[in-house]
Amino acid sequence: MTAELFRNRPELARELLEVSFGVEFPEYDKARTDAGDCTDFAPVPYRADAVVVFVSADLLHRERFGSDVVMTVVVEVQRRYQDGKAWTWPLYLATLRARNKAPVMLLVICPNEKEAEKCRQSIHLGHPGWILRPLVVSPASIPTITDSDVAAQSPELAVLSAVTHGADPGKGKDIRSRPG
């Protein structure tokens, strides 16, 4: 019965949001209802660069949340900022949150500061307070690893450090000259 009120007069949604929550709507010409089924029958492949799932062996966690996943991290590598990512990144997070029944974070890796700044832009999803602020790693936040013991503990971080800082005249010499 209640949903029928919105089907009868779609503007009711705007009125309630304005009156109850102070939401300001953009200008529009018409409100209409749409199908409530959120399934997309035309498959569109959306693929994150990498997805990391953190799981727990705690049976109580599995029982409480219906999943052994405690956190999911979507990793995206952006050599150049792409406007379309503002539409697909939230989709990745929402899909994986529903699938894994766990919180999800977006980790964006950028090779230069200029592109990193673009990727750090907040993505406003429309719902009050629902703003995606990508967690962006750039050269400024990647440690320079010159100690072979540290590199041995995390070889992948050492490679990322070398790729990021190896060409830097101030840091590259120390990275390249270390025995390993």
C-alpha positions as CSV (number, residue, x, y, z in Angstrom):
1,M,0.0,0.0,0.0
2,T,2.7,2.5,1.0
3,A,4.8,1.9,-2.2
4,E,1.6,2.5,-4.2
5,L,1.6,6.1,-2.9
6,F,5.0,6.7,-4.7
7,R,3.8,5.0,-7.8
8,N,0.7,7.2,-7.9
9,R,2.7,10.4,-7.3
10,P,6.5,10.1,-7.6
11,E,7.1,13.6,-6.4
12,L,6.2,12.3,-2.9
13,A,9.8,11.0,-2.6
14,R,11.3,14.5,-3.1
15,E,8.8,16.1,-0.7
16,L,9.6,13.6,2.1
17,L,13.4,13.9,1.6
18,E,13.2,17.7,1.6
19,V,10.8,18.0,4.6
20,S,12.3,15.2,6.7
21,F,16.0,15.5,5.9
22,G,16.6,18.9,4.3
23,V,17.8,17.3,1.1
24,E,18.1,19.8,-1.8
25,F,17.2,18.4,-5.1
26,P,18.7,19.5,-8.4
27,E,16.4,21.0,-10.9
28,Y,14.3,18.4,-12.8
29,D,11.5,18.4,-15.3
30,K,9.6,15.3,-14.3
31,A,9.6,12.5,-11.8
32,R,8.6,9.0,-12.9
33,T,8.7,5.5,-11.3
34,D,11.0,2.8,-12.6
35,A,11.2,-0.9,-12.2
36,G,12.2,-1.9,-8.7
37,D,14.1,-4.9,-10.0
38,C,17.8,-4.0,-9.8
39,T,18.9,-6.9,-11.9
40,D,20.6,-6.0,-15.1
41,F,19.9,-8.7,-17.7
42,A,22.4,-7.3,-20.3
43,P,25.6,-8.5,-18.7
44,V,28.2,-5.8,-18.5
45,P,31.6,-7.0,-17.4
46,Y,32.9,-4.9,-14.5
47,R,36.3,-6.1,-13.3
48,A,38.5,-4.5,-10.6
49,D,42.3,-4.8,-11.1
50,A,42.5,-6.9,-7.9
51,V,40.3,-7.9,-5.1
52,V,41.7,-8.9,-1.7
53,V,39.5,-10.7,0.8
54,F,40.4,-11.0,4.4
55,V,38.8,-13.9,6.2
56,S,38.4,-15.1,9.7
57,A,38.3,-18.6,11.1
58,D,36.1,-17.5,13.9
59,L,32.9,-19.5,13.7
60,L,31.0,-16.9,15.7
61,H,31.8,-14.3,13.0
62,R,30.6,-16.7,10.3
63,E,27.4,-17.4,12.3
64,R,26.7,-13.8,13.0
65,F,27.4,-12.4,9.5
66,G,26.8,-15.4,7.3
67,S,30.3,-15.1,5.9
68,D,33.9,-15.7,7.0
69,V,35.0,-12.5,5.3
70,V,35.9,-9.6,7.6
71,M,37.1,-7.1,5.0
72,T,37.4,-6.8,1.2
73,V,39.8,-4.4,-0.5
74,V,39.4,-3.4,-4.1
75,V,42.7,-2.5,-5.6
76,E,42.7,-0.3,-8.7
77,V,45.9,0.9,-10.5
78,Q,45.4,4.2,-12.3
79,R,48.1,5.4,-14.6
80,R,45.7,8.1,-15.8
81,Y,42.5,9.2,-14.2
82,Q,39.4,8.0,-16.0
83,D,36.1,9.9,-15.5
84,G,34.2,6.6,-15.8
85,K,35.7,5.3,-12.6
86,A,33.5,7.6,-10.5
87,W,30.6,5.4,-11.7
88,T,32.2,1.9,-11.5
89,W,34.2,2.2,-8.3
90,P,31.0,2.5,-6.2
91,L,29.5,-0.4,-8.1
92,Y,32.5,-2.6,-7.2
93,L,32.2,-1.7,-3.6
94,A,28.4,-2.3,-3.4
95,T,28.6,-5.6,-5.3
96,L,31.5,-7.0,-3.2
97,R,29.9,-5.8,0.1
98,A,26.7,-7.6,-0.8
99,R,28.5,-10.7,-2.0
100,N,30.9,-11.0,1.0
101,K,28.7,-9.6,3.7
102,A,31.6,-7.5,4.9
103,P,32.9,-3.9,4.8
104,V,34.8,-3.0,1.6
105,M,37.5,-0.4,0.9
106,L,38.9,1.1,-2.3
107,L,42.6,1.3,-2.6
108,V,43.9,3.2,-5.7
109,I,47.5,3.1,-6.7
110,C,48.8,6.0,-8.8
111,P,52.2,6.4,-10.3
112,N,52.3,10.2,-10.1
113,E,51.0,12.9,-7.8
114,K,49.0,14.7,-10.5
115,E,46.9,11.7,-11.3
116,A,46.6,10.8,-7.6
117,E,45.0,14.2,-6.9
118,K,42.4,13.5,-9.5
119,C,41.7,10.1,-8.1
120,R,41.3,11.5,-4.6
121,Q,38.2,13.4,-5.6
122,S,35.2,12.6,-3.5
123,I,32.4,10.7,-5.3
124,H,29.0,11.9,-4.1
125,L,26.5,9.1,-4.5
126,G,23.4,11.2,-3.9
127,H,22.3,9.9,-0.6
128,P,23.2,12.3,2.3
129,G,26.5,11.4,3.8
130,W,27.1,8.7,1.2
131,I,30.4,9.9,-0.2
132,L,33.1,7.6,-1.5
133,R,36.6,9.0,-0.8
134,P,39.1,6.8,-2.5
135,L,42.1,5.8,-0.5
136,V,44.9,6.8,-2.9
137,V,48.5,5.7,-2.7
138,S,50.9,7.8,-4.6
139,P,54.7,8.2,-4.8
140,A,54.6,10.5,-1.7
141,S,53.1,7.7,0.4
142,I,55.2,4.8,-0.9
143,P,58.2,4.2,1.4
144,T,61.7,4.2,-0.1
145,I,63.1,0.8,0.9
146,T,66.9,0.7,0.8
147,D,67.4,-1.9,3.6
148,S,67.8,-5.5,2.2
149,D,66.4,-7.0,5.4
150,V,63.2,-4.9,5.0
151,A,63.1,-5.8,1.3
152,A,63.3,-9.5,2.2
153,Q,60.4,-9.2,4.6
154,S,58.2,-7.6,2.0
155,P,59.6,-8.2,-1.5
156,E,56.4,-6.9,-3.2
157,L,56.6,-3.6,-1.3
158,A,60.3,-3.4,-2.2
159,V,59.5,-3.8,-5.9
160,L,56.8,-1.2,-5.7
161,S,59.3,1.1,-4.0
162,A,62.0,0.5,-6.6
163,V,59.6,1.1,-9.5
164,T,58.3,4.2,-7.9
165,H,61.5,5.8,-6.6
166,G,64.2,4.1,-8.7
167,A,64.4,6.9,-11.3
168,D,64.4,9.6,-8.6
169,P,68.0,11.1,-8.5
170,G,67.8,11.7,-4.8
171,K,66.6,8.2,-3.9
172,G,67.2,5.9,-6.8
173,K,71.0,5.5,-6.2
174,D,70.3,4.2,-2.7
175,I,67.8,1.7,-4.0
176,R,69.9,0.5,-6.8
177,S,73.2,0.2,-4.9
178,R,71.9,-2.0,-2.1
179,P,73.1,-5.6,-2.2
180,G,70.3,-8.1,-2.4
